[in-house]
Amino acid sequence: MKLTRRESKERRHGRVRGKVSGSPDRPRLAVFRSREHIYAQVIDDTQHHTLVSASSVEPGLKTKLASGGNCEASVEIGKLIAARSLEKGITKVVFDRGGNLYH
């Protein structure tokens, strides 16, 4: 049986989530990129709580960026999520690639 792209990605994501878990010491950084926007969350999986989030949909960034789903947007979201994490005292995270390739 041939799997669709979405089914394959969901399977890979399940394998990644089986190995990667966020703790209070080292929360999980989950990044999701749609066709038009990018979203990032820092999550504590022990309490099932999002600690910090940033996205290209936010009013301050939406006017600043030409497109929400390109490389420039990802750089801005990375800077924003890093600044917000440091404000909360988070210096180390575990990266959750969400079934996508990381290279």
Biopython code that builds the backbone (N, CA, C, O; Angstrom):
import numpy as np
from Bio.PDB.StructureBuilder import StructureBuilder

atoms = [
    (1, "MET", "N", (0.839, -1.181, 0.000)),
    (1, "MET", "CA", (0.000, 0.000, 0.000)),
    (1, "MET", "C", (0.885, 1.245, 0.000)),
    (1, "MET", "O", (1.763, 1.389, 0.851)),
    (2, "LYS", "N", (0.656, 2.116, -0.930)),
    (2, "LYS", "CA", (1.428, 3.351, -1.048)),
    (2, "LYS", "C", (0.807, 4.416, -0.160)),
    (2, "LYS", "O", (-0.403, 4.637, -0.195)),
    (3, "LEU", "N", (1.644, 5.077, 0.640)),
    (3, "LEU", "CA", (1.176, 6.130, 1.528)),
    (3, "LEU", "C", (1.215, 7.480, 0.820)),
    (3, "LEU", "O", (2.060, 7.719, -0.042)),
    (4, "THR", "N", (0.296, 8.350, 1.196)),
    (4, "THR", "CA", (0.322, 9.706, 0.670)),
    (4, "THR", "C", (1.421, 10.491, 1.388)),
    (4, "THR", "O", (1.966, 10.024, 2.388)),
    (5, "ARG", "N", (1.740, 11.660, 0.888)),
    (5, "ARG", "CA", (2.767, 12.494, 1.526)),
    (5, "ARG", "C", (2.371, 12.839, 2.954)),
    (5, "ARG", "O", (3.197, 12.820, 3.866)),
    (6, "ARG", "N", (1.101, 13.153, 3.131)),
    (6, "ARG", "CA", (0.615, 13.526, 4.464)),
    (6, "ARG", "C", (0.718, 12.358, 5.438)),
    (6, "ARG", "O", (1.150, 12.540, 6.576)),
    (7, "GLU", "N", (0.328, 11.169, 5.008)),
    (7, "GLU", "CA", (0.415, 9.988, 5.869)),
    (7, "GLU", "C", (1.864, 9.687, 6.232)),
    (7, "GLU", "O", (2.158, 9.327, 7.372)),
    (8, "SER", "N", (2.767, 9.831, 5.271)),
    (8, "SER", "CA", (4.187, 9.596, 5.535)),
    (8, "SER", "C", (4.716, 10.594, 6.548)),
    (8, "SER", "O", (5.466, 10.226, 7.452)),
    (9, "LYS", "N", (4.331, 11.853, 6.404)),
    (9, "LYS", "CA", (4.779, 12.880, 7.337)),
    (9, "LYS", "C", (4.235, 12.613, 8.737)),
    (9, "LYS", "O", (4.956, 12.779, 9.721)),
    (10, "GLU", "N", (2.967, 12.201, 8.837)),
    (10, "GLU", "CA", (2.374, 11.894, 10.138)),
    (10, "GLU", "C", (3.101, 10.731, 10.807)),
    (10, "GLU", "O", (3.302, 10.750, 12.021)),
    (11, "ARG", "N", (3.495, 9.730, 10.045)),
    (11, "ARG", "CA", (4.245, 8.609, 10.606)),
    (11, "ARG", "C", (5.619, 9.050, 11.114)),
    (11, "ARG", "O", (6.039, 8.673, 12.208)),
    (12, "ARG", "N", (6.310, 9.855, 10.303)),
    (12, "ARG", "CA", (7.616, 10.367, 10.731)),
    (12, "ARG", "C", (7.472, 11.222, 11.982)),
    (12, "ARG", "O", (8.289, 11.137, 12.899)),
    (13, "HIS", "N", (6.426, 12.047, 12.014)),
    (13, "HIS", "CA", (6.199, 12.906, 13.167)),
    (13, "HIS", "C", (5.952, 12.072, 14.422)),
    (13, "HIS", "O", (6.424, 12.421, 15.503)),
    (14, "GLY", "N", (5.217, 10.978, 14.281)),
    (14, "GLY", "CA", (4.982, 10.080, 15.412)),
    (14, "GLY", "C", (6.271, 9.461, 15.933)),
    (14, "GLY", "O", (6.460, 9.326, 17.142)),
    (15, "ARG", "N", (7.151, 9.090, 15.019)),
    (15, "ARG", "CA", (8.440, 8.528, 15.438)),
    (15, "ARG", "C", (9.282, 9.572, 16.168)),
    (15, "ARG", "O", (9.919, 9.277, 17.179)),
    (16, "VAL", "N", (9.275, 10.794, 15.641)),
    (16, "VAL", "CA", (10.046, 11.871, 16.275)),
    (16, "VAL", "C", (9.500, 12.159, 17.661)),
    (16, "VAL", "O", (10.271, 12.320, 18.607)),
    (17, "ARG", "N", (8.170, 12.228, 17.797)),
    (17, "ARG", "CA", (7.564, 12.550, 19.086)),
    (17, "ARG", "C", (7.764, 11.428, 20.092)),
    (17, "ARG", "O", (7.720, 11.663, 21.300)),
    (18, "GLY", "N", (7.984, 10.213, 19.609)),
    (18, "GLY", "CA", (8.285, 9.115, 20.526)),
    (18, "GLY", "C", (9.651, 9.262, 21.160)),
    (18, "GLY", "O", (9.890, 8.745, 22.252)),
    (19, "LYS", "N", (10.539, 9.952, 20.495)),
    (19, "LYS", "CA", (11.910, 10.107, 20.983)),
    (19, "LYS", "C", (12.154, 11.461, 21.640)),
    (19, "LYS", "O", (12.989, 11.571, 22.537)),
    (20, "VAL", "N", (11.429, 12.497, 21.199)),
    (20, "VAL", "CA", (11.666, 13.862, 21.659)),
    (20, "VAL", "C", (10.542, 14.278, 22.591)),
    (20, "VAL", "O", (9.368, 14.229, 22.224)),
    (21, "SER", "N", (10.909, 14.691, 23.803)),
    (21, "SER", "CA", (9.916, 15.151, 24.760)),
    (21, "SER", "C", (10.484, 16.338, 25.518)),
    (21, "SER", "O", (11.664, 16.349, 25.869)),
    (22, "GLY", "N", (9.656, 17.326, 25.770)),
    (22, "GLY", "CA", (10.096, 18.514, 26.484)),
    (22, "GLY", "C", (9.929, 18.349, 27.975)),
    (22, "GLY", "O", (8.944, 17.775, 28.439)),
    (23, "SER", "N", (10.883, 18.849, 28.718)),
    (23, "SER", "CA", (10.845, 18.807, 30.177)),
    (23, "SER", "C", (10.926, 20.235, 30.702)),
    (23, "SER", "O", (11.185, 21.157, 29.928)),
    (24, "PRO", "N", (10.709, 20.438, 32.001)),
    (24, "PRO", "CA", (10.851, 21.802, 32.532)),
    (24, "PRO", "C", (12.275, 22.358, 32.346)),
    (24, "PRO", "O", (12.452, 23.559, 32.140)),
    (25, "ASP", "N", (13.282, 21.481, 32.418)),
    (25, "ASP", "CA", (14.668, 21.917, 32.233)),
    (25, "ASP", "C", (14.973, 22.234, 30.777)),
    (25, "ASP", "O", (15.670, 23.202, 30.472)),
    (26, "ARG", "N", (14.441, 21.404, 29.878)),
    (26, "ARG", "CA", (14.702, 21.546, 28.447)),
    (26, "ARG", "C", (13.408, 21.350, 27.668)),
    (26, "ARG", "O", (13.118, 20.237, 27.229)),
    (27, "PRO", "N", (12.624, 22.414, 27.489)),
    (27, "PRO", "CA", (11.354, 22.261, 26.775)),
    (27, "PRO", "C", (11.554, 22.000, 25.285)),
    (27, "PRO", "O", (12.649, 22.163, 24.746)),
    (28, "ARG", "N", (10.476, 21.595, 24.644)),
    (28, "ARG", "CA", (10.504, 21.233, 23.226)),
    (28, "ARG", "C", (10.165, 22.454, 22.381)),
    (28, "ARG", "O", (9.191, 23.157, 22.648)),
    (29, "LEU", "N", (10.987, 22.700, 21.351)),
    (29, "LEU", "CA", (10.729, 23.772, 20.391)),
    (29, "LEU", "C", (10.103, 23.137, 19.159)),
    (29, "LEU", "O", (10.776, 22.449, 18.391)),
    (30, "ALA", "N", (8.804, 23.377, 18.978)),
    (30, "ALA", "CA", (8.076, 22.829, 17.839)),
    (30, "ALA", "C", (7.885, 23.930, 16.806)),
    (30, "ALA", "O", (7.385, 25.010, 17.118)),
    (31, "VAL", "N", (8.289, 23.642, 15.574)),
    (31, "VAL", "CA", (8.171, 24.612, 14.492)),
    (31, "VAL", "C", (7.251, 24.022, 13.425)),
    (31, "VAL", "O", (7.421, 22.879, 13.002)),
    (32, "PHE", "N", (6.282, 24.816, 13.001)),
    (32, "PHE", "CA", (5.372, 24.408, 11.935)),
    (32, "PHE", "C", (5.402, 25.478, 10.858)),
    (32, "PHE", "O", (5.264, 26.668, 11.143)),
    (33, "ARG", "N", (5.583, 25.047, 9.624)),
    (33, "ARG", "CA", (5.606, 25.980, 8.501)),
    (33, "ARG", "C", (4.517, 25.575, 7.525)),
    (33, "ARG", "O", (4.539, 24.478, 6.966)),
    (34, "SER", "N", (3.570, 26.472, 7.327)),
    (34, "SER", "CA", (2.550, 26.248, 6.313)),
    (34, "SER", "C", (3.018, 26.932, 5.030)),
    (34, "SER", "O", (4.137, 27.441, 4.961)),
    (35, "ARG", "N", (2.178, 26.938, 4.046)),
    (35, "ARG", "CA", (2.556, 27.551, 2.775)),
    (35, "ARG", "C", (2.724, 29.057, 2.908)),
    (35, "ARG", "O", (3.543, 29.660, 2.215)),
    (36, "GLU", "N", (1.949, 29.659, 3.796)),
    (36, "GLU", "CA", (1.958, 31.113, 3.900)),
    (36, "GLU", "C", (2.520, 31.664, 5.207)),
    (36, "GLU", "O", (2.836, 32.851, 5.273)),
    (37, "HIS", "N", (2.653, 30.850, 6.241)),
    (37, "HIS", "CA", (3.095, 31.357, 7.545)),
    (37, "HIS", "C", (3.994, 30.348, 8.252)),
    (37, "HIS", "O", (4.082, 29.184, 7.860)),
    (38, "ILE", "N", (4.660, 30.826, 9.308)),
    (38, "ILE", "CA", (5.505, 29.972, 10.137)),
    (38, "ILE", "C", (5.144, 30.222, 11.596)),
    (38, "ILE", "O", (4.896, 31.356, 12.005)),
    (39, "TYR", "N", (5.119, 29.139, 12.373)),
    (39, "TYR", "CA", (4.727, 29.196, 13.771)),
    (39, "TYR", "C", (5.783, 28.466, 14.594)),
    (39, "TYR", "O", (6.329, 27.456, 14.150)),
    (40, "ALA", "N", (6.072, 28.972, 15.788)),
    (40, "ALA", "CA", (7.022, 28.309, 16.684)),
    (40, "ALA", "C", (6.461, 28.344, 18.096)),
    (40, "ALA", "O", (5.892, 29.348, 18.525)),
    (41, "GLN", "N", (6.627, 27.230, 18.820)),
    (41, "GLN", "CA", (6.174, 27.135, 20.202)),
    (41, "GLN", "C", (7.239, 26.445, 21.038)),
    (41, "GLN", "O", (7.905, 25.521, 20.572)),
    (42, "VAL", "N", (7.394, 26.898, 22.270)),
    (42, "VAL", "CA", (8.245, 26.222, 23.242)),
    (42, "VAL", "C", (7.292, 25.582, 24.245)),
    (42, "VAL", "O", (6.515, 26.273, 24.905)),
    (43, "ILE", "N", (7.358, 24.247, 24.354)),
    (43, "ILE", "CA", (6.342, 23.480, 25.071)),
    (43, "ILE", "C", (6.973, 22.641, 26.173)),
    (43, "ILE", "O", (8.003, 21.999, 25.968)),
    (44, "ASP", "N", (6.340, 22.655, 27.351)),
    (44, "ASP", "CA", (6.706, 21.759, 28.451)),
    (44, "ASP", "C", (5.743, 20.583, 28.392)),
    (44, "ASP", "O", (4.564, 20.732, 28.714)),
    (45, "ASP", "N", (6.230, 19.417, 27.985)),
    (45, "ASP", "CA", (5.359, 18.260, 27.800)),
    (45, "ASP", "C", (4.946, 17.593, 29.103)),
    (45, "ASP", "O", (3.967, 16.846, 29.119)),
    (46, "THR", "N", (5.658, 17.838, 30.191)),
    (46, "THR", "CA", (5.265, 17.223, 31.463)),
    (46, "THR", "C", (3.982, 17.853, 31.998)),
    (46, "THR", "O", (3.160, 17.169, 32.606)),
    (47, "GLN", "N", (3.808, 19.154, 31.772)),
    (47, "GLN", "CA", (2.597, 19.843, 32.229)),
    (47, "GLN", "C", (1.638, 20.137, 31.074)),
    (47, "GLN", "O", (0.568, 20.707, 31.290)),
    (48, "HIS", "N", (2.010, 19.754, 29.854)),
    (48, "HIS", "CA", (1.192, 20.006, 28.662)),
    (48, "HIS", "C", (0.849, 21.487, 28.551)),
    (48, "HIS", "O", (-0.315, 21.869, 28.439)),
    (49, "HIS", "N", (1.895, 22.309, 28.587)),
    (49, "HIS", "CA", (1.708, 23.755, 28.638)),
    (49, "HIS", "C", (2.657, 24.441, 27.660)),
    (49, "HIS", "O", (3.850, 24.141, 27.632)),
    (50, "THR", "N", (2.125, 25.362, 26.862)),
    (50, "THR", "CA", (2.958, 26.164, 25.968)),
    (50, "THR", "C", (3.548, 27.311, 26.761)),
    (50, "THR", "O", (2.813, 28.110, 27.342)),
    (51, "LEU", "N", (4.864, 27.398, 26.790)),
    (51, "LEU", "CA", (5.544, 28.436, 27.559)),
    (51, "LEU", "C", (5.702, 29.723, 26.770)),
    (51, "LEU", "O", (5.457, 30.812, 27.290)),
    (52, "VAL", "N", (6.113, 29.600, 25.507)),
    (52, "VAL", "CA", (6.375, 30.757, 24.651)),
    (52, "VAL", "C", (5.928, 30.409, 23.237)),
    (52, "VAL", "O", (6.060, 29.267, 22.798)),
    (53, "SER", "N", (5.397, 31.407, 22.527)),
    (53, "SER", "CA", (5.033, 31.168, 21.128)),
    (53, "SER", "C", (5.289, 32.423, 20.308)),
    (53, "SER", "O", (5.326, 33.536, 20.833)),
    (54, "ALA", "N", (5.465, 32.216, 19.010)),
    (54, "ALA", "CA", (5.636, 33.320, 18.063)),
    (54, "ALA", "C", (5.185, 32.823, 16.701)),
    (54, "ALA", "O", (5.329, 31.644, 16.378)),
    (55, "SER", "N", (4.637, 33.734, 15.907)),
    (55, "SER", "CA", (4.207, 33.354, 14.569)),
    (55, "SER", "C", (4.226, 34.562, 13.655)),
    (55, "SER", "O", (4.262, 35.706, 14.106)),
    (56, "SER", "N", (4.201, 34.286, 12.363)),
    (56, "SER", "CA", (4.207, 35.361, 11.373)),
    (56, "SER", "C", (2.825, 35.968, 11.192)),
    (56, "SER", "O", (2.655, 36.863, 10.365)),
    (57, "VAL", "N", (1.832, 35.501, 11.948)),
    (57, "VAL", "CA", (0.476, 36.017, 11.876)),
    (57, "VAL", "C", (0.285, 37.187, 12.848)),
    (57, "VAL", "O", (-0.685, 37.937, 12.736)),
    (58, "GLU", "N", (1.201, 37.338, 13.789)),
    (58, "GLU", "CA", (1.085, 38.394, 14.792)),
    (58, "GLU", "C", (1.060, 39.768, 14.127)),
    (58, "GLU", "O", (1.780, 40.001, 13.156)),
    (59, "PRO", "N", (0.234, 40.677, 14.646)),
    (59, "PRO", "CA", (0.078, 41.992, 14.004)),
    (59, "PRO", "C", (1.392, 42.761, 13.826)),
    (59, "PRO", "O", (1.577, 43.410, 12.796)),
    (60, "GLY", "N", (2.299, 42.707, 14.790)),
    (60, "GLY", "CA", (3.563, 43.431, 14.666)),
    (60, "GLY", "C", (4.444, 42.926, 13.541)),
    (60, "GLY", "O", (5.136, 43.710, 12.891)),
    (61, "LEU", "N", (4.424, 41.626, 13.307)),
    (61, "LEU", "CA", (5.264, 41.041, 12.259)),
    (61, "LEU", "C", (4.571, 41.004, 10.910)),
    (61, "LEU", "O", (5.227, 41.071, 9.871)),
    (62, "LYS", "N", (3.264, 40.899, 10.920)),
    (62, "LYS", "CA", (2.530, 40.757, 9.664)),
    (62, "LYS", "C", (2.748, 41.968, 8.752)),
    (62, "LYS", "O", (2.856, 41.822, 7.535)),
    (63, "THR", "N", (2.812, 43.159, 9.346)),
    (63, "THR", "CA", (3.032, 44.364, 8.542)),
    (63, "THR", "C", (4.495, 44.508, 8.142)),
    (63, "THR", "O", (4.812, 45.101, 7.111)),
    (64, "LYS", "N", (5.389, 43.955, 8.974)),
    (64, "LYS", "CA", (6.834, 44.085, 8.730)),
    (64, "LYS", "C", (7.322, 43.158, 7.614)),
    (64, "LYS", "O", (8.239, 43.510, 6.872)),
    (65, "LEU", "N", (6.714, 41.980, 7.494)),
    (65, "LEU", "CA", (7.174, 40.961, 6.548)),
    (65, "LEU", "C", (6.394, 41.021, 5.238)),
    (65, "LEU", "O", (5.187, 41.262, 5.230)),
    (66, "ALA", "N", (7.092, 40.801, 4.146)),
    (66, "ALA", "CA", (6.436, 40.757, 2.834)),
    (66, "ALA", "C", (5.613, 39.477, 2.695)),
    (66, "ALA", "O", (4.489, 39.503, 2.194)),
    (67, "SER", "N", (6.187, 38.355, 3.145)),
    (67, "SER", "CA", (5.505, 37.069, 3.109)),
    (67, "SER", "C", (5.785, 36.360, 4.419)),
    (67, "SER", "O", (6.873, 36.494, 4.979)),
    (68, "GLY", "N", (4.819, 35.612, 4.910)),
    (68, "GLY", "CA", (4.994, 34.939, 6.188)),
    (68, "GLY", "C", (5.630, 33.570, 6.088)),
    (68, "GLY", "O", (5.966, 32.985, 7.117)),
    (69, "GLY", "N", (5.811, 33.032, 4.887)),
    (69, "GLY", "CA", (6.299, 31.672, 4.750)),
    (69, "GLY", "C", (7.656, 31.551, 4.107)),
    (69, "GLY", "O", (8.020, 30.469, 3.646)),
    (70, "ASN", "N", (8.426, 32.635, 4.060)),
    (70, "ASN", "CA", (9.730, 32.555, 3.402)),
    (70, "ASN", "C", (10.869, 32.557, 4.425)),
    (70, "ASN", "O", (10.624, 32.531, 5.631)),
    (71, "CYS", "N", (12.085, 32.587, 3.950)),
    (71, "CYS", "CA", (13.263, 32.502, 4.812)),
    (71, "CYS", "C", (13.398, 33.729, 5.710)),
    (71, "CYS", "O", (13.799, 33.606, 6.868)),
    (72, "GLU", "N", (13.071, 34.901, 5.194)),
    (72, "GLU", "CA", (13.142, 36.119, 6.010)),
    (72, "GLU", "C", (12.207, 36.017, 7.211)),
    (72, "GLU", "O", (12.563, 36.423, 8.318)),
    (73, "ALA", "N", (11.022, 35.479, 6.991)),
    (73, "ALA", "CA", (10.052, 35.325, 8.068)),
    (73, "ALA", "C", (10.570, 34.351, 9.115)),
    (73, "ALA", "O", (10.397, 34.579, 10.312)),
    (74, "SER", "N", (11.204, 33.267, 8.679)),
    (74, "SER", "CA", (11.718, 32.290, 9.644)),
    (74, "SER", "C", (12.825, 32.885, 10.500)),
    (74, "SER", "O", (12.928, 32.560, 11.683)),
    (75, "VAL", "N", (13.650, 33.746, 9.928)),
    (75, "VAL", "CA", (14.708, 34.403, 10.696)),
    (75, "VAL", "C", (14.089, 35.314, 11.755)),
    (75, "VAL", "O", (14.527, 35.316, 12.905)),
    (76, "GLU", "N", (13.078, 36.082, 11.370)),
    (76, "GLU", "CA", (12.418, 36.991, 12.312)),
    (76, "GLU", "C", (11.708, 36.226, 13.430)),
    (76, "GLU", "O", (11.767, 36.622, 14.594)),
    (77, "ILE", "N", (11.045, 35.138, 13.075)),
    (77, "ILE", "CA", (10.363, 34.321, 14.082)),
    (77, "ILE", "C", (11.387, 33.690, 15.017)),
    (77, "ILE", "O", (11.147, 33.595, 16.220)),
    (78, "GLY", "N", (12.525, 33.257, 14.480)),
    (78, "GLY", "CA", (13.591, 32.694, 15.312)),
    (78, "GLY", "C", (14.119, 33.704, 16.311)),
    (78, "GLY", "O", (14.335, 33.371, 17.476)),
    (79, "LYS", "N", (14.330, 34.937, 15.868)),
    (79, "LYS", "CA", (14.806, 35.989, 16.777)),
    (79, "LYS", "C", (13.763, 36.281, 17.854)),
    (79, "LYS", "O", (14.102, 36.454, 19.025)),
    (80, "LEU", "N", (12.503, 36.334, 17.456)),
    (80, "LEU", "CA", (11.427, 36.651, 18.385)),
    (80, "LEU", "C", (11.237, 35.552, 19.428)),
    (80, "LEU", "O", (11.087, 35.839, 20.615)),
    (81, "ILE", "N", (11.245, 34.298, 18.987)),
    (81, "ILE", "CA", (11.067, 33.190, 19.933)),
    (81, "ILE", "C", (12.264, 33.089, 20.876)),
    (81, "ILE", "O", (12.105, 32.728, 22.042)),
    (82, "ALA", "N", (13.459, 33.405, 20.382)),
    (82, "ALA", "CA", (14.655, 33.386, 21.232)),
    (82, "ALA", "C", (14.579, 34.478, 22.295)),
    (82, "ALA", "O", (14.891, 34.237, 23.461)),
    (83, "ALA", "N", (14.168, 35.662, 21.897)),
    (83, "ALA", "CA", (14.065, 36.772, 22.853)),
    (83, "ALA", "C", (13.010, 36.480, 23.917)),
    (83, "ALA", "O", (13.240, 36.718, 25.103)),
    (84, "ARG", "N", (11.868, 35.971, 23.502)),
    (84, "ARG", "CA", (10.802, 35.648, 24.463)),
    (84, "ARG", "C", (11.205, 34.509, 25.386)),
    (84, "ARG", "O", (10.846, 34.508, 26.564)),
    (85, "SER", "N", (11.946, 33.540, 24.863)),
    (85, "SER", "CA", (12.410, 32.423, 25.695)),
    (85, "SER", "C", (13.410, 32.902, 26.739)),
    (85, "SER", "O", (13.348, 32.491, 27.897)),
    (86, "LEU", "N", (14.328, 33.767, 26.331)),
    (86, "LEU", "CA", (15.314, 34.285, 27.275)),
    (86, "LEU", "C", (14.650, 35.114, 28.372)),
    (86, "LEU", "O", (15.106, 35.097, 29.516)),
    (87, "GLU", "N", (13.580, 35.839, 28.041)),
    (87, "GLU", "CA", (12.837, 36.593, 29.054)),
    (87, "GLU", "C", (12.267, 35.675, 30.126)),
    (87, "GLU", "O", (12.199, 36.043, 31.299)),
    (88, "LYS", "N", (11.853, 34.470, 29.714)),
    (88, "LYS", "CA", (11.292, 33.496, 30.662)),
    (88, "LYS", "C", (12.367, 32.625, 31.313)),
    (88, "LYS", "O", (12.055, 31.762, 32.133)),
    (89, "GLY", "N", (13.637, 32.851, 30.949)),
    (89, "GLY", "CA", (14.727, 32.084, 31.543)),
    (89, "GLY", "C", (14.998, 30.755, 30.874)),
    (89, "GLY", "O", (15.634, 29.889, 31.474)),
    (90, "ILE", "N", (14.538, 30.565, 29.654)),
    (90, "ILE", "CA", (14.745, 29.319, 28.913)),
    (90, "ILE", "C", (15.967, 29.508, 28.025)),
    (90, "ILE", "O", (15.973, 30.355, 27.132)),
    (91, "THR", "N", (17.006, 28.709, 28.279)),
    (91, "THR", "CA", (18.234, 28.832, 27.495)),
    (91, "THR", "C", (18.512, 27.602, 26.646)),
    (91, "THR", "O", (19.262, 27.687, 25.673)),
    (92, "LYS", "N", (17.916, 26.443, 26.995)),
    (92, "LYS", "CA", (18.123, 25.214, 26.233)),
    (92, "LYS", "C", (16.775, 24.637, 25.839)),
    (92, "LYS", "O", (15.834, 24.640, 26.633)),
    (93, "VAL", "N", (16.683, 24.139, 24.601)),
    (93, "VAL", "CA", (15.464, 23.494, 24.125)),
    (93, "VAL", "C", (15.833, 22.229, 23.363)),
    (93, "VAL", "O", (16.983, 22.033, 22.969)),
    (94, "VAL", "N", (14.835, 21.379, 23.165)),
    (94, "VAL", "CA", (14.950, 20.204, 22.312)),
    (94, "VAL", "C", (14.176, 20.535, 21.042)),
    (94, "VAL", "O", (13.017, 20.945, 21.116)),
    (95, "PHE", "N", (14.799, 20.364, 19.883)),
    (95, "PHE", "CA", (14.153, 20.735, 18.627)),
    (95, "PHE", "C", (13.272, 19.599, 18.125)),
    (95, "PHE", "O", (13.730, 18.467, 17.965)),
    (96, "ASP", "N", (12.014, 19.910, 17.880)),
    (96, "ASP", "CA", (11.056, 18.958, 17.304)),
    (96, "ASP", "C", (10.841, 19.359, 15.844)),
    (96, "ASP", "O", (10.222, 20.386, 15.565)),
    (97, "ARG", "N", (11.352, 18.549, 14.917)),
    (97, "ARG", "CA", (11.278, 18.896, 13.499)),
    (97, "ARG", "C", (9.913, 18.565, 12.908)),
    (97, "ARG", "O", (9.634, 18.929, 11.766)),
    (98, "GLY", "N", (9.070, 17.890, 13.656)),
    (98, "GLY", "CA", (7.699, 17.683, 13.230)),
    (98, "GLY", "C", (7.532, 16.804, 12.005)),
    (98, "GLY", "O", (6.572, 16.989, 11.257)),
    (99, "GLY", "N", (8.418, 15.866, 11.773)),
    (99, "GLY", "CA", (8.297, 14.981, 10.623)),
    (99, "GLY", "C", (8.920, 15.539, 9.362)),
    (99, "GLY", "O", (8.997, 14.832, 8.357)),
    (100, "ASN", "N", (9.366, 16.779, 9.383)),
    (100, "ASN", "CA", (10.024, 17.372, 8.226)),
    (100, "ASN", "C", (11.509, 17.061, 8.252)),
    (100, "ASN", "O", (12.046, 16.685, 9.293)),
    (101, "LEU", "N", (12.177, 17.213, 7.116)),
    (101, "LEU", "CA", (13.612, 17.030, 7.070)),
    (101, "LEU", "C", (14.300, 18.197, 7.767)),
    (101, "LEU", "O", (13.813, 19.327, 7.723)),
    (102, "TYR", "N", (15.412, 17.927, 8.400)),
    (102, "TYR", "CA", (16.220, 18.986, 8.988)),
    (102, "TYR", "C", (17.621, 18.829, 8.436)),
    (102, "TYR", "O", (18.328, 17.888, 8.795)),
    (103, "HIS", "N", (18.026, 19.730, 7.576)),
    (103, "HIS", "CA", (19.365, 19.668, 6.984)),
    (103, "HIS", "C", (19.808, 21.032, 6.592)),
    (103, "HIS", "O", (20.912, 21.198, 6.072)),
]
sb = StructureBuilder()
sb.init_structure("model")
sb.init_model(0)
sb.init_chain("A")
sb.init_seg("    ")
for serial, (resi, resn, name, xyz) in enumerate(atoms, 1):
    if name == "N":
        sb.init_residue(resn, " ", resi, " ")
    sb.init_atom(name, np.array(xyz, "f"), 0.0, 1.0, " ", f" {name:<3s}", serial, name[0])
structure = sb.get_structure()
